[in-house]
Amino acid sequence: MAVLTSHTLNGFDGTHAGFIPVRLISLANQKCLFDTKMKADGRLKEILDARLLIAKARYELVLETKDYWQNQDLIRARMQIMDEITFRFSMPDPEGHYHIPIIINPNSYSIWWS
């Protein structure tokens, strides 16, 4: 079993960015491997069946951030143009742990693998 974890942080005020819808799609076959929401503390932990993973495939992690920002008390909330974050990556080890933290802002983000 592979484990995919994440932690979303609000780069505008430094708080946890919770309840953001997130899904993982295999680009090899367009299969959705999960469709869920970040927890209240901005964390995600999904266990993936290794039999569903393809070592050389790429995957797409999609975070739907539009509603999150629209519900924040921001002066420029109506100036937001970015609706979602899409991150493409591979998981070469079907038994690996992939932790992908994300700092989000209304119109930008920073993402890395740790």
Solvent accessible surface area in square Angstrom, and as a share of the most:
residue,aa,sasa,rsa
1,M,114,0.51
2,A,0,0.00
3,V,32,0.18
4,L,0,0.00
5,T,16,0.09
6,S,2,0.01
7,H,22,0.10
8,T,0,0.00
9,L,55,0.27
10,N,2,0.01
11,G,37,0.35
12,F,126,0.53
13,D,83,0.43
14,G,60,0.57
15,T,70,0.40
16,H,93,0.41
17,A,0,0.00
18,G,10,0.09
19,F,129,0.54
20,I,1,0.00
21,P,39,0.24
22,V,1,0.00
23,R,62,0.23
24,L,0,0.00
25,I,27,0.14
26,S,1,0.01
27,L,44,0.22
28,A,61,0.47
29,N,85,0.43
30,Q,126,0.56
31,K,96,0.41
32,C,62,0.37
33,L,29,0.15
34,F,19,0.08
35,D,106,0.55
36,T,43,0.25
37,K,113,0.48
38,M,2,0.01
39,K,128,0.54
40,A,65,0.50
41,D,61,0.32
42,G,0,0.00
43,R,111,0.41
44,L,8,0.04
45,K,134,0.57
46,E,40,0.18
47,I,110,0.56
48,L,10,0.05
49,D,32,0.17
50,A,25,0.19
51,R,205,0.75
52,L,80,0.40
53,L,16,0.08
54,I,80,0.41
55,A,54,0.42
56,K,195,0.82
57,A,8,0.07
58,R,123,0.45
59,Y,0,0.00
60,E,22,0.10
61,L,0,0.00
62,V,3,0.02
63,L,0,0.00
64,E,68,0.31
65,T,0,0.00
66,K,96,0.41
67,D,95,0.49
68,Y,28,0.11
69,W,1,0.00
70,Q,78,0.35
71,N,123,0.63
72,Q,53,0.23
73,D,150,0.77
74,L,29,0.14
75,I,171,0.87
76,R,160,0.58
77,A,19,0.15
78,R,221,0.81
79,M,114,0.51
80,Q,25,0.11
81,I,152,0.77
82,M,35,0.15
83,D,75,0.39
84,E,76,0.34
85,I,1,0.00
86,T,53,0.31
87,F,44,0.18
88,R,125,0.46
89,F,24,0.10
90,S,52,0.34
91,M,0,0.00
92,P,86,0.54
93,D,71,0.37
94,P,50,0.31
95,E,111,0.50
96,G,12,0.11
97,H,111,0.50
98,Y,15,0.06
99,H,47,0.21
100,I,2,0.01
101,P,14,0.09
102,I,1,0.00
103,I,57,0.29
104,I,0,0.00
105,N,42,0.22
106,P,29,0.18
107,N,74,0.38
108,S,56,0.36
109,Y,88,0.33
110,S,57,0.36
111,I,39,0.20
112,W,106,0.37
113,W,167,0.59
114,S,81,0.52
